[in-house]
Amino acid sequence: MIRLFLFLFLATSLFGARVETFRWSNGETYLSFLERNKLPLKPLFYNLDEDEKQLTEEIISGVGCKETREKDGSLLQVFIPLNEELQIHIYKHKEDYFFETIPIISETKTEAFIIKIQNSPYQDILDETGSKKLATIFLEGFQNSLNFKRDLKKGDTLAMLYEQKYRLGQPFSMPTLKASMIEVHGKRHYVYLGADEKYYNQDGSSLQGYFLGTPVKNARISSHFTKKRFHPILKKYRAHLGVDYAAGRGTPIYSAGDGRVVFVGDSAGYGKVTKIQHSDGYLTLYAHQHSFKKGLKNGSNVKKEEVIGYVGSTGLSTGPHLHFGLYKDGEAIDPLRVVQVATKKISAKEKEAFFKLKENYNKDIDSHITNETKFVRASMPENVCYFFDKDETKHEQSAPAS
């Protein structure tokens, strides 16, 4: 199918089809997208297997998509990212439309920059980089340890070392902060990402909050989180953006943390669903419920370990279980990793490895301060597209911009 796509794209480029970029609208559903574009629902939704149908509910509002259209405006193909590794690909061949999930080709770069404070860390990073994401991840690292309004003065130094994924030559997905530093009254304060993907200060103390260990007590994990894997039998790329807990129908479900209910109701794939917004951009999702706690509604405030519903098998479910999803700023992350990291104390052996990592980060930051490293904006044009062969060989082909 992917080789076929390469041919289709080249053919449409030659015969005048146009390539466009758009962002997934807030409130748009996968089905409403199909209906709005007059696409056939049977092959593109109703004939999909259960996992594929559930993935269509994971599309994030605001995500950047690519589409190719005929001169008359009809859709030839569209790429809809689900996360930084996998995307939905809908395409037309002859008179029929097809659905598949394929990997996103991206490259990861380690980048850094130095800023002298003029106003505030958030505003200065935003002015320098144009990226709210970079400004946000910097603030999150120091939010519980420094008071920027009170402690900072003009001319203090700020440093960031981070990883950024690039897709089609443009920044894609949330950057990962590796290390950051800010001067306050001549003293340097640091945040480091440890090998366990947990953040620490210069003393090796954890900076991350916590969630409840499991939203269903004494339950068996029946399916783990994965952003991308190739199914050897089905010959398809799959993803499971959450953790499934197998439990008897009616087993209580507990809120993983303090928060506010932002959705309670029914969905096509997930059945009865509750979504809870927590602090720091976290959101939890509880799917396939048999029923909700009486009185729970949009806007309800809930506490950590408060019962919010009961295990069931509504929606696309083969048996009673809870599908538990955790999202950070709209992107799915592994709930088990966050829970395990947050509840685990660093051992003496891990501390030794951490201080070695810290030493390397400090050397990198010192080097960038000495060189006064500036932020470099992406310069690759957007009209470069990547393609896969079945052996996952990457190809590049220029395409006319709209």
C-alpha positions in Angstrom: 0.0 0.0 0.0 2.8 2.4 0.8 4.5 1.9 -2.6 1.1 2.6 -4.1 0.9 5.8 -2.2 4.2 7.0 -3.6 2.9 6.5 -7.1 -0.4 8.2 -6.3 1.3 11.2 -4.8 3.6 11.7 -7.8 0.7 11.2 -10.2 -1.4 13.8 -8.5 1.5 16.3 -8.4 1.9 15.9 -12.2 -1.8 16.3 -13.0 -2.5 19.4 -10.9 -3.8 18.1 -7.5 -2.8 20.3 -4.7 -1.2 19.5 -1.3 -2.6 21.4 1.7 -1.8 21.7 5.4 -4.6 22.1 8.0 -5.1 21.7 11.7 -7.7 19.3 13.1 -10.6 21.5 14.4 -11.6 21.6 18.0 -14.8 19.5 18.2 -14.3 17.7 14.9 -14.7 13.9 15.2 -13.3 11.4 12.8 -16.9 10.5 11.6 -17.8 14.2 11.1 -14.6 14.7 9.1 -15.6 11.8 6.8 -19.1 13.1 6.4 -18.0 16.7 5.7 -15.6 15.4 3.0 -18.3 13.1 1.5 -16.1 10.0 2.1 -17.6 6.5 2.4 -18.2 5.5 6.0 -18.3 1.8 5.5 -14.7 1.1 4.3 -13.3 4.0 6.3 -15.0 3.3 9.7 -17.6 0.6 10.0 -15.4 -2.1 8.3 -12.4 -1.2 10.6 -11.5 -3.6 13.4 -12.0 -2.6 17.0 -8.5 -1.3 17.6 -8.6 0.9 14.5 -12.0 2.4 15.4 -10.7 3.3 18.9 -7.7 5.0 17.4 -9.9 7.3 15.4 -11.0 8.7 18.8 -7.4 9.6 19.7 -7.1 12.4 17.1 -6.0 15.5 19.0 -7.6 18.9 18.1 -5.0 21.3 16.7 -2.7 18.6 15.3 -1.2 19.4 11.9 -2.5 17.3 9.0 -1.6 17.0 5.3 -4.1 16.4 2.5 -4.1 16.1 -1.3 -7.1 17.3 -3.2 -8.3 17.1 -6.8 -9.0 20.4 -8.8 -12.7 19.9 -7.9 -11.9 19.8 -4.2 -12.5 16.1 -3.7 -10.1 14.4 -1.2 -7.4 12.1 -2.7 -5.5 11.3 0.6 -5.0 12.7 4.1 -2.4 12.1 6.8 -3.7 12.5 10.4 -1.1 12.1 13.2 -2.2 10.2 16.3 1.1 10.7 18.2 4.7 11.4 17.2 5.1 7.8 15.9 1.9 6.8 14.1 -0.6 8.4 11.8 -3.9 7.5 10.0 -3.6 7.5 6.2 -6.7 7.6 4.1 -6.2 7.4 0.3 -8.2 6.9 -2.9 -7.1 4.3 -5.5 -9.2 4.2 -8.7 -12.7 4.7 -7.3 -12.2 3.2 -3.8 -11.0 4.6 -0.5 -8.7 2.8 1.9 -7.7 3.2 5.6 -4.3 2.3 7.1 -2.1 3.3 10.0 1.5 3.9 9.1 4.6 5.3 10.9 5.5 8.9 10.9 8.9 9.6 9.6 10.6 12.1 11.9 14.1 12.9 13.1 15.1 14.0 16.6 17.6 16.8 17.2 19.2 17.8 20.5 19.1 21.6 20.6 20.0 24.4 23.1 19.8 28.1 23.5 20.8 30.8 26.0 18.7 33.9 26.9 19.4 37.0 29.1 16.2 37.7 31.1 14.4 40.9 30.0 10.8 40.4 31.2 10.0 36.9 32.4 11.3 33.4 31.5 8.0 32.5 29.8 7.7 35.8 27.8 11.4 35.9 26.9 11.5 32.2 25.7 8.3 32.9 23.7 9.8 36.1 22.1 13.0 34.3 21.3 11.6 31.0 19.9 8.0 31.7 19.1 7.2 28.4 20.9 4.7 28.2 23.7 5.7 24.6 24.1 9.3 25.5 25.0 8.2 28.2 27.3 5.8 25.8 29.1 8.2 23.0 29.6 10.8 25.4 31.1 8.3 26.8 33.6 7.0 23.4 34.6 10.5 22.3 35.7 10.9 25.2 38.2 7.3 25.8 39.2 7.5 24.3 42.7 11.0 25.6 43.6 11.4 29.2 42.4 9.2 32.3 42.4 10.1 34.0 39.2 8.1 37.2 39.9 9.9 37.8 43.1 13.4 36.3 42.6 14.5 37.2 39.1 16.2 40.4 37.9 16.9 41.7 34.4 20.1 40.2 32.9 19.9 36.8 34.7 20.9 33.9 32.4 18.5 31.2 31.3 19.6 28.0 29.5 17.7 25.2 27.9 18.9 21.8 26.5 16.1 19.8 24.9 15.2 17.3 22.2 12.8 18.2 19.4 11.2 15.9 16.8 11.0 17.2 13.2 8.4 16.1 10.6 8.5 17.5 7.1 11.2 19.9 8.2 9.1 21.5 10.9 9.0 21.0 14.7 6.5 18.3 15.6 5.2 17.1 18.9 6.1 18.3 22.4 9.8 18.9 22.9 11.5 16.9 25.7 13.4 19.0 28.2 16.8 17.4 29.0 18.2 20.0 31.3 17.6 23.7 32.1 19.3 26.3 34.2 18.4 29.8 35.5 20.4 32.2 37.6 18.8 33.8 40.6 20.9 36.4 42.6 24.1 34.9 41.0 23.2 31.3 42.0 22.5 28.7 39.4 19.4 26.5 39.7 19.0 23.3 37.6 16.5 20.8 36.4 17.6 17.5 34.9 15.8 14.6 33.1 17.0 11.4 34.7 17.5 8.0 33.0 14.1 7.0 34.4 12.5 10.0 32.6 11.8 11.7 35.9 12.9 15.3 36.6 15.3 16.1 39.4 17.0 19.2 40.9 20.7 19.5 41.4 20.5 17.6 44.7 18.9 14.6 43.1 15.5 15.3 44.6 12.4 14.4 42.6 10.4 17.4 41.1 7.4 15.4 39.7 4.0 15.1 41.1 2.1 11.8 41.5 -1.0 9.9 40.5 -2.8 7.1 42.1 -1.0 3.8 41.5 -4.0 2.2 39.8 -7.5 3.4 39.1 -8.9 -0.2 39.7 -7.8 -2.1 42.8 -6.5 -5.6 42.5 -7.0 -5.7 38.7 -4.9 -7.5 36.2 -3.2 -5.6 33.4 -4.5 -7.2 30.2 -3.0 -4.7 27.7 0.0 -2.3 27.9 0.6 1.1 26.3 2.3 1.3 23.0 2.5 4.1 20.5 3.6 1.9 17.5 4.1 -1.7 16.8 3.8 -3.8 13.7 1.4 -6.8 14.0 3.2 -9.8 12.3 0.0 -11.6 11.5 -2.3 -8.7 10.5 0.6 -6.9 8.7 -0.6 -3.7 10.1 0.8 -1.0 12.4 -1.2 -0.8 15.7 -1.2 1.4 18.7 -2.8 1.1 22.2 -2.7 4.5 23.8 -3.6 3.5 27.3 -3.5 0.6 29.8 -6.3 -2.0 30.1 -7.2 -3.3 33.5 -9.3 -6.5 33.4 -11.8 -6.6 36.3 -15.3 -7.8 37.0 -18.3 -5.8 35.9 -19.3 -3.3 38.5 -15.8 -3.0 40.1 -15.3 0.6 41.4 -13.1 2.9 39.3 -11.1 5.6 41.2 -9.9 9.0 40.0 -6.2 8.9 39.6 -5.8 12.4 41.0 -7.5 15.6 42.0 -9.2 17.3 39.1 -12.3 18.5 37.3 -14.5 16.4 35.1 -14.5 17.8 31.6 -16.5 15.0 29.9 -18.8 12.3 31.1 -21.0 10.5 28.5 -21.0 8.1 25.6 -18.6 7.7 22.6 -18.6 5.3 19.7 -15.5 3.4 20.5 -14.9 3.9 24.2 -18.5 3.5 25.3 -19.2 5.2 28.6 -16.3 7.6 29.2 -15.1 10.0 31.9 -12.4 12.5 31.3 -10.8 14.4 34.2 -8.5 17.5 33.8 -5.7 17.7 36.3 -3.1 20.4 37.0 0.1 20.8 34.8 -1.7 19.9 31.6 -2.5 16.3 32.6 -5.8 14.6 31.6 -7.0 11.1 32.5 -9.6 9.0 30.5 -11.6 6.1 31.9 -13.4 4.1 29.1 -15.8 1.2 28.7 -17.6 1.9 32.0 -20.7 0.0 33.0 -22.1 3.2 34.7 -21.0 6.5 36.2 -21.1 7.5 39.9 -24.5 9.0 40.6 -24.4 12.8 40.3 -21.1 13.0 38.4 -21.4 15.6 35.6 -19.3 18.0 33.5 -17.7 20.5 35.9 -17.7 18.2 38.9 -14.6 18.4 41.1 -13.2 15.1 42.2 -10.5 14.1 44.6 -7.7 11.5 44.2 -9.0 8.0 45.0 -12.7 9.1 44.7 -15.0 6.6 43.0 -16.1 8.0 39.6 -17.7 4.9 38.0 -17.8 1.2 37.6 -16.1 -1.3 35.2 -18.1 -2.5 32.2 -17.7 -3.4 28.6 -19.5 -0.7 26.8 -18.4 0.5 23.3 -15.9 -1.6 21.4 -15.0 -4.1 24.1 -14.7 -7.8 24.2 -15.2 -8.1 27.9 -15.4 -6.1 31.1 -12.3 -4.0 31.7 -11.2 -0.4 32.2 -9.2 1.4 29.5 -7.2 4.0 31.3 -5.6 6.8 29.3 -3.2 9.5 30.5 -2.5 12.6 28.4 0.0 15.4 28.9 -0.8 18.6 27.0 -3.0 16.6 24.6 -0.6 13.8 23.9 -1.0 10.2 25.1 1.7 9.0 27.5 2.3 5.7 29.3 0.3 5.8 32.6 2.5 3.1 34.1 5.7 4.9 33.5 4.4 8.1 35.2 2.9 6.2 38.1 6.0 4.0 38.6 8.4 7.0 38.3 6.4 9.2 40.7 6.1 6.6 43.5 9.7 5.2 43.3 12.5 6.6 45.5 15.9 6.9 44.0 18.4 4.3 45.2 22.1 4.9 46.1 23.1 3.2 42.8 20.7 5.3 40.8 21.9 8.4 42.6 25.5 7.7 41.5 24.3 7.4 37.8 22.3 10.5 38.2 25.2 12.7 39.4 27.3 11.4 36.4 24.4 12.4 34.1 24.2 15.8 35.9 27.9 16.4 35.4 27.6 15.8 31.6 24.5 18.1 31.4 26.4 20.9 33.3 29.3 20.7 30.9 26.9 21.0 27.9 25.2 24.0 29.5 28.5 25.7 30.4 29.6 25.3 26.8 26.5 26.9 25.5 26.8 29.8 27.9 30.4 30.4 26.9 29.4 30.3 23.2 26.2 32.3 23.8 24.2 29.8 21.8 21.2 31.4 20.1 17.9 29.7 19.2 17.9 28.7 15.5 14.5 28.6 13.7 13.7 25.7 11.4 14.4 26.7 7.8 13.5 23.5 5.8 10.5 24.3 3.5 7.2 22.6 4.2 6.9 21.2 0.7 9.2 18.2 1.4 7.3 14.9 1.9 8.7 11.6 3.2 7.5 8.1 2.1 7.9 4.5 3.3 8.6 1.4 1.4 7.5 -1.8 3.1 11.1 -2.3 4.3 10.8 1.2 5.9 13.3 2.8 3.6 12.9 6.5 3.6 12.3 8.4 0.4 12.0 12.1 -0.2 10.0 13.9 -2.8 9.3 17.6 -3.4 5.7 18.5 -3.7 4.0 21.7 -4.8 2.7 23.8 -1.9 -0.9 25.0 -2.0 
